[in-house]
Amino acid sequence: MLLSTLLIIVGFALLIKGADFLVEGSSNVAKKFHIPEIIVGLTIVSIGTSMPELFVSSISAINKSSDMAIGNIIGSNLCNLLLILGLSTVIKPVKFQRETRLIEIPMCLAVTIIFMIFCNTSGIVSRAEAICLLVLLIAFIIYTIIMSKKGEQFDQENDKIDEVKTEDKPISMVKSILFIILGIIGLKIGGDLTVENATNIARMFNLSEKIISLTILAIGTSLPELVTSVTAAIKGNSDIAIGNIIGSNMFNILLIIGVTSLIYPLVYNFTYNIQMTILIIATIVLALFPAIPPKNEMNRFNGAIYLIMYVIYMCILFMV
C-alpha cells in the first residue's frame, strides 16, 4: 500500500516534469523554425499541460481499462473548472475577454455535449467518433491561429508568452530535442506508474476504477493546470487562468479522447452520466457568470460557488 502510494507520487512527478520538458523543448524547436510564439503558446503549451491526461488515458485504454481512461478526462475537466478555476478566482477575480464569453465558453460547452452524445449513442466511443473529435480539434487549432492574428485582443496572451520568454534562456537544438525525448520518456514512465499503482490501490480497498480515476488520477493529472492557473491568478493574469482551463478542457476531450479512442475504442460506463451532467451544468454556469453583475467578471463569490459545487460533486461521487 505504502509502496503503491509512493510510486503514484513518483508517477505524478514524472508526468509534470515530463510535460514541462516536452513543452520547453517543443517551443524552442518551433521558435527555431520561426513559428509565431503566440501560436506556440496557444497550441504546444496548451497541449503540453494536457500531456499527463493523454498518457494516463492512452495507457489505460491499451490496458483495456476504459473506466480509467474516460473517468480521468471527466474528472480532470471537473477538477479544472470547479476546483482550479474556483480556487484561482477566490485568490483574484477573473476578467472575461469578449471572445472567451461569446466563442470559447460556448464552444467548450458544445464539445462537452457532443462527447456525452457520442458516449451514450452506443455505449462506446468508436473510431469513427474519434475521427470526428480529431477533426473538431483541427478546427479548434485553426480558430486559435486565426484569433491569434487579431492582435490587440490577444495582447495579454502575448504578455504570457513574453513572460515565459524572459524567464527561459534560449537552448540549443540538440538540447531541445533531448528535452523532447526526456519529456516523452518521463510521461510514459509516469503514466505507467500512475495507472498501475492506482489500479493496485483500487483493488486493495475494493474501490472501482471509476472512483480512482475521478479522484486520485483526475486531481493528479490536473496539477499542471493547477500550478499554471493559481500562479497566473496570484500575478493578476486573469485571462491566462481562465484561458488555460478552457483550453485544457477542450484538448482533454478532442485530443485525448480522440487519440485514445482511435487506438482502442472506449467502452462507456453509463453511471458516468451523473458526472457528465455535472460537468455540463458547471460549463453552463461558467457561461452565465459574465452576465451576472459585476458583468464580464468572475468574482470571489462566483469562485466560492464553484468550490462548493466541487464539494457537492465529491459527496455525490462517494454516495451514488
C-alpha positions as YAML, in Angstrom:
chain: A
units: angstrom
residues:
- id: 1
  name: MET
  ca: [0.00, 0.00, 0.00]
- id: 2
  name: LEU
  ca: [2.72, 2.46, 1.04]
- id: 3
  name: LEU
  ca: [4.88, 1.47, -1.93]
- id: 4
  name: SER
  ca: [1.98, 1.94, -4.36]
- id: 5
  name: THR
  ca: [1.24, 5.39, -2.89]
- id: 6
  name: LEU
  ca: [4.88, 6.43, -3.19]
- id: 7
  name: LEU
  ca: [5.04, 5.15, -6.79]
- id: 8
  name: ILE
  ca: [1.90, 7.15, -7.66]
- id: 9
  name: ILE
  ca: [3.58, 10.30, -6.27]
- id: 10
  name: VAL
  ca: [6.71, 9.49, -8.30]
- id: 11
  name: GLY
  ca: [4.46, 8.92, -11.34]
- id: 12
  name: PHE
  ca: [2.79, 12.33, -10.91]
- id: 13
  name: ALA
  ca: [6.20, 13.99, -10.53]
- id: 14
  name: LEU
  ca: [7.41, 12.36, -13.76]
- id: 15
  name: LEU
  ca: [4.19, 13.37, -15.57]
- id: 16
  name: ILE
  ca: [4.54, 17.02, -14.54]
- id: 17
  name: LYS
  ca: [8.29, 17.25, -15.24]
- id: 18
  name: GLY
  ca: [7.89, 15.30, -18.47]
- id: 19
  name: ALA
  ca: [5.22, 17.73, -19.67]
- id: 20
  name: ASP
  ca: [7.47, 20.64, -18.68]
- id: 21
  name: PHE
  ca: [10.42, 19.25, -20.67]
- id: 22
  name: LEU
  ca: [8.22, 18.47, -23.68]
- id: 23
  name: VAL
  ca: [6.74, 21.99, -23.74]
- id: 24
  name: GLU
  ca: [10.12, 23.68, -23.35]
- id: 25
  name: GLY
  ca: [11.81, 21.56, -26.00]
- id: 26
  name: SER
  ca: [8.92, 21.75, -28.48]
- id: 27
  name: SER
  ca: [8.56, 25.51, -28.01]
- id: 28
  name: ASN
  ca: [12.23, 26.10, -28.68]
- id: 29
  name: VAL
  ca: [12.18, 23.92, -31.82]
- id: 30
  name: ALA
  ca: [9.12, 25.85, -33.05]
- id: 31
  name: LYS
  ca: [10.93, 29.16, -32.48]
- id: 32
  name: LYS
  ca: [13.99, 27.88, -34.38]
- id: 33
  name: PHE
  ca: [11.70, 27.34, -37.38]
- id: 34
  name: HIS
  ca: [10.18, 30.83, -36.90]
- id: 35
  name: ILE
  ca: [6.72, 29.63, -35.91]
- id: 36
  name: PRO
  ca: [4.99, 32.64, -34.24]
- id: 37
  name: GLU
  ca: [5.23, 32.48, -30.46]
- id: 38
  name: ILE
  ca: [1.53, 33.18, -29.97]
- id: 39
  name: ILE
  ca: [0.71, 30.05, -31.98]
- id: 40
  name: VAL
  ca: [3.27, 28.11, -29.94]
- id: 41
  name: GLY
  ca: [1.59, 29.32, -26.75]
- id: 42
  name: LEU
  ca: [-1.96, 28.57, -27.88]
- id: 43
  name: THR
  ca: [-1.13, 25.10, -29.20]
- id: 44
  name: ILE
  ca: [2.06, 23.48, -27.87]
- id: 45
  name: VAL
  ca: [1.88, 24.98, -24.38]
- id: 46
  name: SER
  ca: [-1.87, 24.25, -24.01]
- id: 47
  name: ILE
  ca: [-1.45, 20.70, -25.27]
- id: 48
  name: GLY
  ca: [1.59, 20.30, -23.03]
- id: 49
  name: THR
  ca: [-0.44, 20.81, -19.84]
- id: 50
  name: SER
  ca: [-2.80, 18.06, -21.10]
- id: 51
  name: MET
  ca: [0.02, 15.53, -21.68]
- id: 52
  name: PRO
  ca: [-0.38, 13.80, -18.28]
- id: 53
  name: GLU
  ca: [-4.06, 13.11, -19.08]
- id: 54
  name: LEU
  ca: [-3.13, 11.91, -22.58]
- id: 55
  name: PHE
  ca: [-0.58, 9.37, -21.36]
- id: 56
  name: VAL
  ca: [-2.68, 8.16, -18.42]
- id: 57
  name: SER
  ca: [-5.80, 7.73, -20.59]
- id: 58
  name: SER
  ca: [-3.91, 6.14, -23.51]
- id: 59
  name: ILE
  ca: [-2.14, 3.65, -21.24]
- id: 60
  name: SER
  ca: [-5.46, 2.88, -19.53]
- id: 61
  name: ALA
  ca: [-7.08, 2.27, -22.94]
- id: 62
  name: ILE
  ca: [-4.25, 0.00, -24.06]
- id: 63
  name: ASN
  ca: [-4.67, -1.92, -20.79]
- id: 64
  name: LYS
  ca: [-8.40, -2.13, -21.61]
- id: 65
  name: SER
  ca: [-9.31, 0.00, -18.57]
- id: 66
  name: SER
  ca: [-11.93, 2.18, -20.28]
- id: 67
  name: ASP
  ca: [-13.31, 3.34, -16.92]
- id: 68
  name: MET
  ca: [-9.95, 4.88, -16.03]
- id: 69
  name: ALA
  ca: [-9.44, 6.39, -19.50]
- id: 70
  name: ILE
  ca: [-12.82, 8.14, -19.59]
- id: 71
  name: GLY
  ca: [-13.04, 8.83, -15.86]
- id: 72
  name: ASN
  ca: [-9.66, 10.55, -15.91]
- id: 73
  name: ILE
  ca: [-10.88, 13.03, -18.54]
- id: 74
  name: ILE
  ca: [-14.30, 13.72, -16.98]
- id: 75
  name: GLY
  ca: [-12.73, 14.03, -13.52]
- id: 76
  name: SER
  ca: [-9.91, 16.27, -14.79]
- id: 77
  name: ASN
  ca: [-12.35, 18.61, -16.55]
- id: 78
  name: LEU
  ca: [-14.49, 18.87, -13.43]
- id: 79
  name: CYS
  ca: [-11.38, 19.47, -11.33]
- id: 80
  name: ASN
  ca: [-10.19, 22.13, -13.81]
- id: 81
  name: LEU
  ca: [-13.48, 24.04, -13.72]
- id: 82
  name: LEU
  ca: [-14.78, 23.69, -10.18]
- id: 83
  name: LEU
  ca: [-11.63, 23.29, -8.09]
- id: 84
  name: ILE
  ca: [-8.84, 25.01, -10.03]
- id: 85
  name: LEU
  ca: [-10.81, 27.89, -11.60]
- id: 86
  name: GLY
  ca: [-12.80, 28.28, -8.38]
- id: 87
  name: LEU
  ca: [-9.63, 28.48, -6.30]
- id: 88
  name: SER
  ca: [-7.94, 30.83, -8.79]
- id: 89
  name: THR
  ca: [-10.95, 33.17, -8.71]
- id: 90
  name: VAL
  ca: [-11.11, 33.20, -4.91]
- id: 91
  name: ILE
  ca: [-7.46, 34.34, -5.00]
- id: 92
  name: LYS
  ca: [-8.13, 37.01, -7.65]
- id: 93
  name: PRO
  ca: [-11.31, 37.79, -9.67]
- id: 94
  name: VAL
  ca: [-11.17, 36.77, -13.33]
- id: 95
  name: LYS
  ca: [-11.97, 39.13, -16.22]
- id: 96
  name: PHE
  ca: [-13.70, 37.62, -19.26]
- id: 97
  name: GLN
  ca: [-12.39, 38.56, -22.71]
- id: 98
  name: ARG
  ca: [-15.08, 39.15, -25.35]
- id: 99
  name: GLU
  ca: [-14.04, 36.14, -27.45]
- id: 100
  name: THR
  ca: [-13.99, 33.97, -24.32]
- id: 101
  name: ARG
  ca: [-17.58, 34.92, -23.46]
- id: 102
  name: LEU
  ca: [-19.03, 34.71, -26.97]
- id: 103
  name: ILE
  ca: [-16.99, 31.95, -28.60]
- id: 104
  name: GLU
  ca: [-14.71, 29.84, -26.42]
- id: 105
  name: ILE
  ca: [-17.03, 29.00, -23.49]
- id: 106
  name: PRO
  ca: [-19.97, 28.11, -25.83]
- id: 107
  name: MET
  ca: [-17.51, 26.08, -27.92]
- id: 108
  name: CYS
  ca: [-16.34, 24.20, -24.81]
- id: 109
  name: LEU
  ca: [-19.97, 23.53, -23.84]
- id: 110
  name: ALA
  ca: [-20.80, 22.25, -27.34]
- id: 111
  name: VAL
  ca: [-17.78, 19.91, -27.35]
- id: 112
  name: THR
  ca: [-18.75, 18.52, -23.92]
- id: 113
  name: ILE
  ca: [-22.34, 17.86, -25.10]
- id: 114
  name: ILE
  ca: [-21.06, 16.19, -28.29]
- id: 115
  name: PHE
  ca: [-18.80, 13.99, -26.17]
- id: 116
  name: MET
  ca: [-21.74, 12.96, -23.97]
- id: 117
  name: ILE
  ca: [-23.87, 12.17, -27.05]
- id: 118
  name: PHE
  ca: [-21.09, 10.01, -28.55]
- id: 119
  name: CYS
  ca: [-20.77, 8.12, -25.25]
- id: 120
  name: ASN
  ca: [-24.50, 7.45, -24.97]
- id: 121
  name: THR
  ca: [-25.39, 6.53, -28.56]
- id: 122
  name: SER
  ca: [-23.89, 3.04, -28.44]
- id: 123
  name: GLY
  ca: [-22.12, 2.83, -25.09]
- id: 124
  name: ILE
  ca: [-18.78, 3.09, -26.85]
- id: 125
  name: VAL
  ca: [-16.65, 5.88, -28.32]
- id: 126
  name: SER
  ca: [-15.92, 4.36, -31.73]
- id: 127
  name: ARG
  ca: [-13.05, 5.07, -34.10]
- id: 128
  name: ALA
  ca: [-15.42, 6.97, -36.40]
- id: 129
  name: GLU
  ca: [-16.45, 9.21, -33.48]
- id: 130
  name: ALA
  ca: [-12.78, 9.57, -32.52]
- id: 131
  name: ILE
  ca: [-12.06, 10.87, -36.04]
- id: 132
  name: CYS
  ca: [-14.92, 13.39, -35.64]
- id: 133
  name: LEU
  ca: [-13.35, 14.64, -32.38]
- id: 134
  name: LEU
  ca: [-9.94, 14.96, -34.05]
- id: 135
  name: VAL
  ca: [-11.50, 16.92, -36.95]
- id: 136
  name: LEU
  ca: [-13.05, 19.28, -34.38]
- id: 137
  name: LEU
  ca: [-9.60, 19.53, -32.76]
- id: 138
  name: ILE
  ca: [-8.08, 20.67, -36.06]
- id: 139
  name: ALA
  ca: [-10.90, 23.21, -36.43]
- id: 140
  name: PHE
  ca: [-10.21, 24.50, -32.89]
- id: 141
  name: ILE
  ca: [-6.48, 24.86, -33.63]
- id: 142
  name: ILE
  ca: [-7.31, 26.74, -36.85]
- id: 143
  name: TYR
  ca: [-9.59, 29.00, -34.79]
- id: 144
  name: THR
  ca: [-6.76, 29.76, -32.32]
- id: 145
  name: ILE
  ca: [-4.42, 30.60, -35.20]
- id: 146
  name: ILE
  ca: [-6.98, 32.93, -36.82]
- id: 147
  name: MET
  ca: [-7.74, 34.63, -33.49]
- id: 148
  name: SER
  ca: [-4.04, 34.97, -32.70]
- id: 149
  name: LYS
  ca: [-3.63, 37.20, -35.76]
- id: 150
  name: LYS
  ca: [-6.17, 39.73, -34.47]
- id: 151
  name: GLY
  ca: [-3.52, 41.47, -32.43]
- id: 152
  name: GLU
  ca: [-4.98, 43.62, -29.67]
- id: 153
  name: GLN
  ca: [-7.48, 41.04, -28.44]
- id: 154
  name: PHE
  ca: [-4.58, 38.76, -27.63]
- id: 155
  name: ASP
  ca: [-2.23, 41.30, -26.08]
- id: 156
  name: GLN
  ca: [-2.41, 39.64, -22.68]
- id: 157
  name: GLU
  ca: [-1.75, 36.22, -24.13]
- id: 158
  name: ASN
  ca: [1.30, 37.75, -25.79]
- id: 159
  name: ASP
  ca: [2.30, 39.01, -22.36]
- id: 160
  name: LYS
  ca: [2.16, 35.44, -21.17]
- id: 161
  name: ILE
  ca: [4.41, 34.24, -23.96]
- id: 162
  name: ASP
  ca: [6.77, 37.17, -23.43]
- id: 163
  name: GLU
  ca: [6.92, 36.38, -19.74]
- id: 164
  name: VAL
  ca: [7.88, 32.81, -20.49]
- id: 165
  name: LYS
  ca: [10.43, 34.05, -22.97]
- id: 166
  name: THR
  ca: [12.13, 36.32, -20.46]
- id: 167
  name: GLU
  ca: [12.26, 33.57, -17.86]
- id: 168
  name: ASP
  ca: [13.69, 30.88, -20.13]
- id: 169
  name: LYS
  ca: [17.09, 31.27, -21.75]
- id: 170
  name: PRO
  ca: [17.37, 30.07, -25.36]
- id: 171
  name: ILE
  ca: [18.58, 26.49, -25.60]
- id: 172
  name: SER
  ca: [20.35, 24.71, -28.44]
- id: 173
  name: MET
  ca: [18.57, 22.47, -30.94]
- id: 174
  name: VAL
  ca: [20.35, 19.37, -29.59]
- id: 175
  name: LYS
  ca: [19.26, 20.24, -26.04]
- id: 176
  name: SER
  ca: [15.71, 20.94, -27.28]
- id: 177
  name: ILE
  ca: [15.50, 17.51, -28.91]
- id: 178
  name: LEU
  ca: [16.94, 15.94, -25.74]
- id: 179
  name: PHE
  ca: [14.26, 17.74, -23.70]
- id: 180
  name: ILE
  ca: [11.55, 16.38, -26.02]
- id: 181
  name: ILE
  ca: [12.90, 12.82, -25.71]
- id: 182
  name: LEU
  ca: [13.24, 13.08, -21.91]
- id: 183
  name: GLY
  ca: [9.75, 14.58, -21.72]
- id: 184
  name: ILE
  ca: [8.19, 11.70, -23.65]
- id: 185
  name: ILE
  ca: [10.12, 9.13, -21.57]
- id: 186
  name: GLY
  ca: [9.06, 10.85, -18.33]
- id: 187
  name: LEU
  ca: [5.43, 10.95, -19.45]
- id: 188
  name: LYS
  ca: [5.47, 7.27, -20.47]
- id: 189
  name: ILE
  ca: [7.09, 6.01, -17.25]
- id: 190
  name: GLY
  ca: [5.00, 8.37, -15.11]
- id: 191
  name: GLY
  ca: [1.80, 7.25, -16.85]
- id: 192
  name: ASP
  ca: [2.68, 3.57, -16.36]
- id: 193
  name: LEU
  ca: [3.48, 4.03, -12.67]
- id: 194
  name: THR
  ca: [0.36, 6.09, -12.01]
- id: 195
  name: VAL
  ca: [-2.12, 3.79, -13.76]
- id: 196
  name: GLU
  ca: [-0.64, 0.53, -12.47]
- id: 197
  name: ASN
  ca: [-0.39, 1.61, -8.83]
- id: 198
  name: ALA
  ca: [-3.73, 3.43, -8.80]
- id: 199
  name: THR
  ca: [-5.26, 0.15, -10.02]
- id: 200
  name: ASN
  ca: [-3.45, -1.74, -7.25]
- id: 201
  name: ILE
  ca: [-4.80, 0.61, -4.58]
- id: 202
  name: ALA
  ca: [-8.31, 0.31, -6.02]
- id: 203
  name: ARG
  ca: [-8.11, -3.47, -5.70]
- id: 204
  name: MET
  ca: [-6.72, -3.29, -2.15]
- id: 205
  name: PHE
  ca: [-9.64, -1.17, -0.95]
- id: 206
  name: ASN
  ca: [-12.16, -2.81, -3.26]
- id: 207
  name: LEU
  ca: [-12.71, 0.57, -4.94]
- id: 208
  name: SER
  ca: [-13.88, 0.83, -8.53]
- id: 209
  name: GLU
  ca: [-11.64, 2.16, -11.30]
- id: 210
  name: LYS
  ca: [-14.29, 4.86, -11.71]
- id: 211
  name: ILE
  ca: [-13.73, 6.26, -8.20]
- id: 212
  name: ILE
  ca: [-9.94, 6.16, -8.54]
- id: 213
  name: SER
  ca: [-9.97, 7.84, -11.96]
- id: 214
  name: LEU
  ca: [-12.41, 10.59, -10.89]
- id: 215
  name: THR
  ca: [-10.43, 11.43, -7.75]
- id: 216
  name: ILE
  ca: [-6.73, 10.49, -7.49]
- id: 217
  name: LEU
  ca: [-5.96, 10.38, -11.22]
- id: 218
  name: ALA
  ca: [-8.12, 13.42, -12.08]
- id: 219
  name: ILE
  ca: [-6.54, 15.68, -9.46]
- id: 220
  name: GLY
  ca: [-3.03, 14.32, -10.04]
- id: 221
  name: THR
  ca: [-3.06, 14.82, -13.82]
- id: 222
  name: SER
  ca: [-4.57, 18.30, -13.35]
- id: 223
  name: LEU
  ca: [-1.59, 19.52, -11.31]
- id: 224
  name: PRO
  ca: [-0.01, 21.37, -14.29]
- id: 225
  name: GLU
  ca: [-3.25, 23.32, -14.80]
- id: 226
  name: LEU
  ca: [-3.46, 23.97, -11.05]
- id: 227
  name: VAL
  ca: [0.06, 25.39, -10.86]
- id: 228
  name: THR
  ca: [-0.39, 27.46, -14.05]
- id: 229
  name: SER
  ca: [-3.80, 28.92, -13.14]
- id: 230
  name: VAL
  ca: [-3.10, 29.67, -9.48]
- id: 231
  name: THR
  ca: [0.25, 31.27, -10.35]
- id: 232
  name: ALA
  ca: [-1.46, 33.36, -13.06]
- id: 233
  name: ALA
  ca: [-4.17, 34.42, -10.60]
- id: 234
  name: ILE
  ca: [-1.61, 35.47, -7.97]
- id: 235
  name: LYS
  ca: [0.22, 37.55, -10.60]
- id: 236
  name: GLY
  ca: [-3.07, 39.11, -11.74]
- id: 237
  name: ASN
  ca: [-3.04, 37.49, -15.21]
- id: 238
  name: SER
  ca: [-6.72, 36.59, -15.03]
- id: 239
  name: ASP
  ca: [-7.32, 35.68, -18.67]
- id: 240
  name: ILE
  ca: [-4.39, 33.25, -18.54]
- id: 241
  name: ALA
  ca: [-6.07, 31.49, -15.61]
- id: 242
  name: ILE
  ca: [-9.40, 31.03, -17.40]
- id: 243
  name: GLY
  ca: [-7.86, 30.51, -20.84]
- id: 244
  name: ASN
  ca: [-5.69, 27.69, -19.50]
- id: 245
  name: ILE
  ca: [-8.75, 25.93, -18.06]
- id: 246
  name: ILE
  ca: [-10.97, 26.27, -21.14]
- id: 247
  name: GLY
  ca: [-8.14, 25.27, -23.48]
- id: 248
  name: SER
  ca: [-7.23, 22.29, -21.34]
- id: 249
  name: ASN
  ca: [-10.84, 21.06, -21.17]
- id: 250
  name: MET
  ca: [-11.15, 21.36, -24.96]
- id: 251
  name: PHE
  ca: [-7.90, 19.46, -25.57]
- id: 252
  name: ASN
  ca: [-8.80, 16.82, -22.97]
- id: 253
  name: ILE
  ca: [-11.92, 15.85, -24.90]
- id: 254
  name: LEU
  ca: [-10.89, 16.49, -28.50]
- id: 255
  name: LEU
  ca: [-7.26, 15.39, -28.40]
- id: 256
  name: ILE
  ca: [-7.13, 12.82, -25.61]
- id: 257
  name: ILE
  ca: [-10.47, 11.07, -26.10]
- id: 258
  name: GLY
  ca: [-9.95, 11.36, -29.87]
- id: 259
  name: VAL
  ca: [-6.48, 9.78, -29.85]
- id: 260
  name: THR
  ca: [-7.32, 7.23, -27.14]
- id: 261
  name: SER
  ca: [-10.49, 6.04, -28.88]
- id: 262
  name: LEU
  ca: [-8.64, 5.81, -32.16]
- id: 263
  name: ILE
  ca: [-6.10, 3.48, -30.50]
- id: 264
  name: TYR
  ca: [-8.75, 1.42, -28.72]
- id: 265
  name: PRO
  ca: [-12.49, 2.24, -28.82]
- id: 266
  name: LEU
  ca: [-13.56, 3.15, -25.28]
- id: 267
  name: VAL
  ca: [-16.44, 1.35, -23.61]
- id: 268
  name: TYR
  ca: [-18.58, 3.88, -21.73]
- id: 269
  name: ASN
  ca: [-19.91, 3.20, -18.25]
- id: 270
  name: PHE
  ca: [-23.38, 4.84, -18.20]
- id: 271
  name: THR
  ca: [-23.01, 5.65, -14.50]
- id: 272
  name: TYR
  ca: [-20.66, 8.41, -15.68]
- id: 273
  name: ASN
  ca: [-23.74, 10.29, -16.93]
- id: 274
  name: ILE
  ca: [-24.09, 11.80, -13.45]
- id: 275
  name: GLN
  ca: [-20.59, 13.31, -13.62]
- id: 276
  name: MET
  ca: [-21.07, 14.31, -17.28]
- id: 277
  name: THR
  ca: [-24.29, 16.14, -16.35]
- id: 278
  name: ILE
  ca: [-22.49, 17.98, -13.53]
- id: 279
  name: LEU
  ca: [-19.72, 18.93, -16.00]
- id: 280
  name: ILE
  ca: [-22.26, 20.33, -18.47]
- id: 281
  name: ILE
  ca: [-24.06, 22.25, -15.69]
- id: 282
  name: ALA
  ca: [-20.71, 23.65, -14.47]
- id: 283
  name: THR
  ca: [-19.89, 24.84, -18.01]
- id: 284
  name: ILE
  ca: [-23.34, 26.44, -18.38]
- id: 285
  name: VAL
  ca: [-22.81, 28.22, -15.04]
- id: 286
  name: LEU
  ca: [-19.45, 29.48, -16.37]
- id: 287
  name: ALA
  ca: [-21.25, 30.84, -19.45]
- id: 288
  name: LEU
  ca: [-23.72, 32.67, -17.16]
- id: 289
  name: PHE
  ca: [-21.10, 34.28, -14.87]
- id: 290
  name: PRO
  ca: [-20.25, 37.11, -17.37]
- id: 291
  name: ALA
  ca: [-23.94, 38.14, -17.49]
- id: 292
  name: ILE
  ca: [-24.28, 38.37, -13.69]
- id: 293
  name: PRO
  ca: [-23.20, 41.66, -12.04]
- id: 294
  name: PRO
  ca: [-20.42, 42.64, -11.92]
- id: 295
  name: LYS
  ca: [-20.65, 41.87, -15.63]
- id: 296
  name: ASN
  ca: [-17.82, 40.28, -17.62]
- id: 297
  name: GLU
  ca: [-16.15, 39.16, -14.41]
- id: 298
  name: MET
  ca: [-15.99, 36.02, -12.30]
- id: 299
  name: ASN
  ca: [-15.67, 37.35, -8.76]
- id: 300
  name: ARG
  ca: [-14.67, 35.68, -5.49]
- id: 301
  name: PHE
  ca: [-18.30, 34.83, -4.69]
- id: 302
  name: ASN
  ca: [-18.60, 33.02, -8.04]
- id: 303
  name: GLY
  ca: [-15.35, 31.20, -7.27]
- id: 304
  name: ALA
  ca: [-16.76, 30.13, -3.90]
- id: 305
  name: ILE
  ca: [-19.85, 28.79, -5.70]
- id: 306
  name: TYR
  ca: [-17.59, 26.63, -7.87]
- id: 307
  name: LEU
  ca: [-15.69, 25.32, -4.83]
- id: 308
  name: ILE
  ca: [-19.00, 24.46, -3.10]
- id: 309
  name: MET
  ca: [-20.13, 22.69, -6.29]
- id: 310
  name: TYR
  ca: [-16.91, 20.65, -6.24]
- id: 311
  name: VAL
  ca: [-17.53, 19.58, -2.63]
- id: 312
  name: ILE
  ca: [-21.12, 18.59, -3.55]
- id: 313
  name: TYR
  ca: [-19.80, 16.70, -6.60]
- id: 314
  name: MET
  ca: [-17.33, 14.74, -4.42]
- id: 315
  name: CYS
  ca: [-20.11, 13.91, -1.94]
- id: 316
  name: ILE
  ca: [-22.35, 12.66, -4.77]
- id: 317
  name: LEU
  ca: [-19.43, 10.62, -6.17]
- id: 318
  name: PHE
  ca: [-18.98, 8.66, -2.94]
- id: 319
  name: MET
  ca: [-22.71, 8.36, -2.14]
- id: 320
  name: VAL
  ca: [-24.03, 7.17, -5.51]
...
